[in-house]
Amino acid sequence: MNVIQFLADAPPATQPDLFHSPMVPLMIMLGVVWVVLVILPKRKQDKSRQNMLKDMKRGDEVQTIGGVLGKVVEAREDRVLLKVDESSNTKIWFSRTAIARVNAEDAKDAKAAAAK
């Protein structure tokens, strides 16, 4: 029996049916879990950050990504002027995206707690 005859007698190769594989439902469920646990919370966090930066106004206390604390003196569309030192009246321009958080809500909560 030679190689050609052996190959001719072999049954035809069939491709596996992907949709009947047990891996397909597992992959679909993994995709759904990924969307629910990773992508949706990230979108919510991004939207919350955009609203925070959009609603920033004069007088808000903020913290930059670098840890600099200051009070907003002027808020423009792309940058923010912060007063970082009261004694020397030091003011620094920061990109609006460099603001990590606005502490205006914290200050309001502290005032409300002090008033009680």
C-alpha positions, -999 to +999 in steps of 0.1 A: +000+000+000+015+032-011+010+067+002-013+078-026-036+049-021-036+054+016-047+091+012-073+082-013-089+057+011-090+082+040-124+095+049-130+131+038-120+157+065-149+177+079-147+211+095-160+213+130-193+231+133-185+262+154-221+269+165-224+235+181-193+239+201-196+243+238-171+272+237-195+295+218-220+301+246-191+304+270-175+331+249-208+349+245-214+349+283-178+361+288-185+390+264-217+400+283-199+398+316-171+420+303-195+446+291-215+447+323-185+447+347-160+468+328-174+489+300-206+502+315-191+514+348-162+531+328-187+549+307-206+561+338-174+572+354-163+591+323-197+609+320-196+618+357-161+633+352-172+653+322-201+667+341-179+676+370-154+695+347-183+712+328-200+724+360-168+738+376-172+774+385-155+803+402-150+797+440-149+759+438-121+742+457-103+717+434-075+692+435-054+686+405-040+653+393-006+663+407-022+669+442-022+707+440-051+722+460-066+756+450-096+777+445-109+784+410-105+821+401-113+819+365-127+789+345-124+789+307-134+763+282-099+747+280-081+759+312-086+770+347-068+796+368-063+784+404-053+804+434-029+781+452-015+804+480-035+830+499-005+847+515+015+854+483-016+855+460-001+828+438-022+818+408-014+791+383-031+781+350-040+744+347-056+725+318-092+717+326-084+680+322-057+682+349-084+687+376-089+654+395-119+664+416-140+694+427-143+698+464-173+721+463-196+694+475-173+686+504-172+722+515-210+724+514-213+692+534-188+706+560-207+739+563-240+721+567-225+698+594-210+728+612-243+746+612-260+717+629 
